[in-house]
Amino acid sequence: MEEQLVYRSYFSSPVGWIELCATGKGLCSLYFTRGKSKPER
């Protein structure tokens, strides 16, 4: 079983935080969180 590399990026927008999650094989998820605080995951 190969180790999966995950990249996480956070983008601050006027209405909340956007979390982009991607692996070596492509995009895996996209989260949107309302509020000024950075999402904890």
Steps between C-alpha positions, in 0.01 A plus 500: 500500500658822384514804722257768392623855482243761590536869436287751687461862411295767673361802324358793692190654345278784624226254595706217644783256456540271202695181559637320199613141545685318225701182454761397250225358283288814499244699693339307783292756684403862534366645822343833574480632853313812603664722756828675559673211672712253309339155485663239721516156344 
